[in-house]
């Protein structure tokens, strides 16, 4: 029996440098209702909003802005994802900025602590920074690193104060089980990545992490890339797909905080959705970084709603 879908709107944007991503989940759900209302009619929906967080000044943590509040949002989302999985739902998480993925994966780990989680990270960026390496302090660039083992670090260029190190450790141990690491480097596949810093690339090379660039997609085609990714992760018990909309080429839409040229085509993205969203091992599918304030004619929510409709 196909599990019932639960849409979880995580309307948090505190990990991004540009405001507006917290409006993305609501904008996408509205477009889903316009394009394919039957999807929403048969689904449950839960909305987590930023206004419910306790605001703490980020002045004391310049290499991890808003880390106190993000720690709260991560745990709220983890609790929601865990409950949805334990109740037998298939969660589709629609999140604001990509730091929310820490909470999503934490929820999977808490619900299925005995399972090996495979991650397919479709994104223009690697998100492998930490407070020790970040050039911006924005935590949406640290999501994957927060889920990995502590010893994966070749560079440390920022001197952190005790407050930052304490909360970074708490982020890594988020969730009621305190599981760390949540994922292992050999269980990740990056797809569409094209914008990263030297510190991040050192982790890719040093730990032989699987990455498929736009050149790889052009040479082998998205179908083969996805087939290879699933084969590579075949020993994982569960799969989690995180689709950052900035993986798309900006010619499709500029409605995201950090667009990058040379991205996925619509047909590439459609294959991602049609292949991974209904895959029997997929536990959670996440869509992140829609920013309506940077959009024209709501084009990004419309595009993603069309992709969801095609896959569901």
C-alpha positions in Angstrom: 0.0 0.0 0.0 1.3 3.4 -0.9 1.8 5.6 2.2 -0.2 8.7 2.5 1.7 11.9 1.8 2.3 14.5 4.4 3.6 17.9 3.3 5.7 19.6 6.0 6.1 23.3 5.4 9.3 24.4 7.3 9.0 28.2 6.9 12.4 29.0 8.3 14.9 31.2 6.6 17.5 32.0 9.3 20.3 30.1 7.6 20.2 32.3 4.5 21.8 35.6 3.8 18.8 36.9 1.8 15.3 37.2 3.3 12.3 35.7 1.6 12.9 31.9 1.7 10.4 31.5 4.5 7.7 32.5 2.0 8.7 29.7 -0.3 6.8 26.8 1.3 3.5 28.7 1.3 3.9 29.9 -2.3 4.7 26.3 -3.5 1.7 24.8 -1.7 -0.6 27.5 -3.3 0.7 26.6 -6.7 0.2 22.9 -6.1 -3.4 23.6 -5.4 -3.7 25.6 -8.6 -2.0 23.0 -10.8 -2.9 19.7 -9.3 -5.4 20.1 -6.4 -5.9 16.3 -6.0 -2.3 16.0 -4.7 -3.1 18.2 -1.7 -6.7 16.9 -1.2 -5.3 13.4 -0.5 -2.5 14.6 1.8 -1.9 15.8 5.3 -0.2 19.2 5.8 1.7 20.7 8.7 3.2 24.2 8.9 6.2 25.2 11.1 6.7 28.9 11.2 9.7 31.1 12.2 7.6 33.3 14.4 7.4 30.5 17.0 11.2 30.5 17.6 12.8 32.4 20.4 15.0 35.0 18.7 18.6 35.3 19.9 21.0 37.9 18.7 23.6 36.5 16.3 26.2 39.2 17.0 28.2 36.8 19.2 28.3 34.1 16.5 29.5 35.9 13.4 30.7 32.6 11.8 27.3 30.9 12.4 24.5 33.6 12.2 21.3 32.7 14.1 22.8 29.4 15.3 20.7 29.5 18.5 17.4 29.9 16.6 18.5 27.4 13.9 19.1 24.8 16.7 15.5 25.3 17.7 14.2 25.0 14.1 16.3 21.9 13.4 14.8 20.1 16.4 11.2 21.2 15.6 11.5 19.9 12.0 13.2 16.7 13.2 10.4 16.0 15.6 7.8 16.6 12.8 9.6 14.4 10.3 10.2 11.6 12.9 6.5 11.6 13.9 5.3 11.6 10.2 7.5 8.6 9.5 6.5 6.7 12.6 2.8 7.4 11.8 3.3 5.8 8.3 3.4 8.9 6.2 5.6 9.7 3.3 6.9 13.2 4.2 7.6 15.8 1.5 9.4 18.6 3.2 9.1 22.1 1.7 11.6 24.2 3.5 12.8 27.8 3.5 16.6 27.8 3.4 18.7 24.7 3.1 19.9 24.6 6.8 16.5 23.0 7.4 17.9 19.8 5.8 19.8 19.2 9.1 16.4 18.8 10.8 15.0 16.6 8.1 17.8 14.1 8.2 17.8 14.2 12.0 14.2 13.3 11.9 14.9 10.3 9.6 17.8 9.2 11.9 15.6 9.5 15.0 12.8 7.5 13.4 15.0 4.8 11.9 18.1 4.7 14.1 19.1 1.2 12.9 19.0 2.2 9.2 21.8 3.4 6.9 20.7 6.7 5.2 21.8 7.4 1.7 21.6 11.1 0.5 21.1 12.4 -3.0 21.9 16.2 -2.7 20.7 18.0 -5.9 22.2 21.5 -5.5 24.4 24.1 -7.2 26.4 24.1 -4.0 28.2 21.5 -1.7 27.0 23.0 1.6 30.2 21.5 3.2 31.3 24.5 5.1 31.4 24.8 8.9 31.8 27.7 11.2 35.5 27.0 11.0 35.6 27.6 7.2 32.6 29.6 6.2 33.2 32.8 4.2 29.8 34.2 5.0 28.5 32.9 8.3 25.3 31.7 6.6 24.4 28.3 7.9 22.6 27.1 4.7 26.1 26.5 3.4 26.8 24.1 6.4 23.9 21.7 6.1 25.8 18.6 4.8 28.8 19.2 7.0 26.6 19.3 10.1 25.5 15.8 9.4 28.9 14.3 8.8 31.6 13.0 11.3 33.6 15.6 13.2 36.9 14.4 11.9 36.2 15.5 8.3 38.1 18.7 8.2 41.2 19.8 6.4 40.9 23.6 6.9 40.3 25.8 9.9 40.6 29.4 9.1 38.1 31.0 11.5 38.8 31.3 15.2 35.5 30.5 17.1 34.4 31.6 20.5 33.1 29.1 23.0 29.5 30.1 22.3 29.8 29.1 18.6 31.6 25.9 19.3 29.1 24.8 21.9 26.1 25.4 19.6 27.8 23.8 16.6 28.3 20.7 18.7 24.6 20.9 19.7 23.5 21.2 16.1 25.6 18.1 15.2 23.9 16.2 18.0 20.4 17.5 17.3 17.4 15.3 17.8 16.2 13.6 20.9 18.5 10.6 20.3 21.6 12.8 19.9 22.8 10.6 17.0 26.1 11.8 15.4 27.1 11.5 12.7 23.7 11.3 10.9 25.3 10.2 7.6 28.6 9.0 6.3 30.6 10.5 3.4 30.4 7.3 1.3 26.6 7.5 1.4 26.3 10.8 -0.3 25.9 11.7 -4.0 26.0 15.3 -5.1 24.2 16.1 -8.4 24.4 19.4 -10.4 27.1 20.9 -8.2 29.1 23.8 -9.7 29.8 26.5 -7.1 32.0 25.7 -4.1 35.1 26.8 -2.3 38.5 25.2 -1.9 37.8 24.1 1.7 34.7 22.2 0.5 36.5 20.6 -2.4 39.2 19.3 -0.1 36.5 17.2 1.6 35.3 15.8 -1.7 38.8 14.8 -2.7 40.0 13.8 0.7 37.1 11.4 1.4 36.3 10.4 -2.2 32.8 11.8 -2.0 30.7 11.1 -5.1 29.9 14.2 -7.2 28.2 14.7 -10.6 28.8 18.1 -12.2 26.9 19.7 -15.0 29.7 18.4 -17.4 29.0 14.9 -16.2 25.3 15.3 -16.8 25.9 16.6 -20.3 28.2 13.7 -21.1 26.2 10.9 -19.7 22.7 12.2 -19.4 20.6 12.6 -16.3 19.0 9.1 -16.6 22.5 7.5 -16.4 23.6 9.8 -13.6 20.5 8.8 -11.5 21.0 5.1 -12.3 24.6 5.3 -11.2 23.7 7.2 -8.0 21.1 4.5 -7.1 23.6 1.8 -7.8 26.2 3.6 -5.8 23.8 3.8 -2.8 22.4 0.3 -3.2 23.6 -0.8 0.2 21.8 2.0 2.0 18.5 1.1 3.7 16.8 4.4 3.1 17.2 7.3 0.7 16.7 11.0 1.3 16.7 13.4 -1.6 17.3 17.1 -1.1 16.4 19.3 -4.1 17.7 22.8 -3.8 15.9 24.9 -6.5 19.2 26.7 -7.2 20.2 23.4 -8.9 18.1 24.7 -11.8 19.5 26.9 -14.4 18.6 30.6 -13.8 17.0 30.8 -17.2 14.2 28.7 -15.7 13.7 31.0 -12.7 15.7 33.5 -10.6 13.5 32.9 -7.6 16.1 31.6 -5.2 18.8 33.2 -3.0 22.0 32.0 -4.7 21.3 31.2 -8.4 24.2 29.9 -10.4 24.6 29.5 -14.2 25.0 26.2 -16.0 22.3 24.5 -14.0 19.8 21.7 -14.6 17.3 21.9 -17.4 13.6 21.4 -16.8 13.8 17.9 -18.3 16.8 17.0 -16.1 14.8 18.1 -13.0 11.7 16.2 -14.2 13.8 13.0 -14.3 15.1 13.7 -10.8 11.5 14.0 -9.5 10.1 11.1 -11.5 12.9 8.8 -10.5 13.6 9.6 -6.9 10.3 10.8 -5.4 8.5 7.5 -6.0 11.5 5.3 -5.5 10.7 2.5 -3.0 13.7 3.3 -0.8 13.0 7.1 -0.6 11.9 7.9 3.0 11.7 11.7 2.6 11.9 14.1 -0.3 12.8 17.8 0.4 12.5 20.9 -1.7 14.4 24.0 -0.5 15.3 27.6 -1.2 12.3 29.0 -3.1 12.4 32.7 -2.6 9.3 34.5 -4.0 10.8 38.0 -3.2 13.4 37.4 -5.9 11.0 35.9 -8.4 9.1 37.1 -11.4 5.5 36.0 -11.9 5.9 33.3 -9.2 7.8 31.3 -11.8 9.8 29.1 -9.4 6.8 27.8 -7.4 5.0 27.2 -10.6 7.9 25.2 -12.0 8.3 23.1 -8.9 4.6 22.5 -8.6 4.6 21.2 -12.2 7.5 18.9 -11.4 5.7 17.5 -8.3 2.5 17.0 -10.4 4.5 15.1 -13.0 6.0 12.8 -10.4 3.0 12.2 -8.2 
